[in-house]
Amino acid sequence: MAQSPTIYDVAQAAGVAPSTVSRAFARPGRVNSQTAEHIRKVATKLGYRANRPARALSTHRTAMIALVISDITNPFYFEIIRGAQDAATTAGYTMLLANTQESDRLEWEALERAMSVVDGIVLASSRMSDSAIRMTAKQKPVIVLNRAVADVPSVVTDNPRGVRRAAEHLGELMHESITYVAGPEASWADGMRWRSLLDASTELHLKVHRIGPFPPTVEGGVRAAEELRAHPTSAVIAYNDLLGIGLMRGLAAMGARVPNDVSVIGFDNIFATDLVTPGLTTVASPLRAEGTTAVRNLLAIIGGARSSGQPVVLPTRLVVRGSTAQRSRERTSPAWGTTKACGSASKAATSTEEGSR
C-alpha cells in the first residue's frame, strides 16, 4: 500500500523548507498568506492531511476557536458569524459556534465544555458577569464583542456617537420628547445606549425617559407598544431593530401611524429593516467587520501578541428610512389619541444613508 505523503513531500513539491510547511498548518499567522495558500494547494494535490491530534499534542494547540453568541435566531448575529468564520478559515482555524439562549448559566456551561478543545474564545454580547469573563480570560485567550470589560481585550461599536446621531436626527425633525425602549438588563450595550441618550438629551435640550426592559425580539417590541401607549411620546429609540420592528407592529395594531404619530429608530441595521413597511430608520453597526476584527485580534493574541488594553471601537452610521418624519402639528389617530404638537405637517422621510461625522 502506498505511503501517505509527509510534510517533507509537501515541502519538496512546494519548494519550501519542511519547517515552513509545519508552520503553515500549525501556526498560519507566522507564514506569508500567499506562501501558506501555495502550500495548502500543493498539500491538497498530493493528498496530504495534517495530523491534528498529533499536532495539538506537540504544539498544545488545536487550531480551533469558539464563538459564543446569546441567541442564534437573532439576525443581528448573522453577519458577525460570517465575518468571524471568514477570518478563522483564512487563518486555517475551525470555528465552533455556541448558542446560549440569553442565559449566563448556559453560556458558562458551554465554555466549560469548549475550554479544553479550543485555542481561544470570542464572547459576543456575553450575559456573564465581568468577574466570570475575567476568570475565563485567565484560562484561555478571550476577545469580548459588543462589551467592554476591564483587563480583557474587546471590540465594540461607537454607541455614544450612534445614539447622538439618532437623537440629533429626531431633534432636527422637531421632536422634543423621546422614549428609549430598553433591551436585556444584562446587556452592556443597552446600558451604554441609555447613558449616551441621557448625555445627548442634555446637550440637545430633549426630554427622554425609559421603558422596559424587554426581550430583544419582535414580541418584546409588541409588548413595549402597550407600555408606550400609557405614556406616549412622538419619537422612540429602540435597543435593537427587532424591538423597533415589533414596536411598529404593536403601534399599528392600536391604530397609531408610523411615522405620522410616532417616529421609530432601531439599532444594528439587520437585513429585515428595509423589508418592513415603513422601512426602519436605524443606527447601523459594521456587523461583519465586528466578527472579522474579533477573530483576527484573538488569533494575534494566541500567536503571542499583547493587547493594548483599550477596546477596539468600530464606527456606526445613521441609515434614514421611512419610520421617522417631522413631528406633526396634531396626532389624530382615534386609538392613539389627539395631542397638540409644534412643527410642520407630517412628511415621509426618503430612504438615505448618512455616514458618521
Buried (B, 14 or more C-beta within 10 A) or exposed (E): EEEEBEBEBBBBBBEBEBEBBBBBBBBBBEBEEEBBBBBBEBBEEBEBEBEBEEBBEEBEBBBBBBBBBBBEEBBBBBBBBBBBBBBBEBBBBEBBBBBBEBBBEBBBEBBEEBEEEBBBBBBBBBBBEBEBBBBBBEEBBBBBBBBBBEEBBBBBBBBBBBBBBBBBBBBEBBBBBBBBBBBBEBBBBBBBBBEBBBBBBEEBEBEBEBBBBBBBBBBBBBBBBEBBBEEBBBBBBBBBBBBBBBBBBBBEEBEBBBBBBBBBBBBBBBEBBBEBEBBBBBBBBBBBBBBBBBBBBBBBBBBEBEBEEEBBBBBBBBBBBBBBBBBBBEBEBEEBEEEEBEBEEBEBBEEEEEEEE
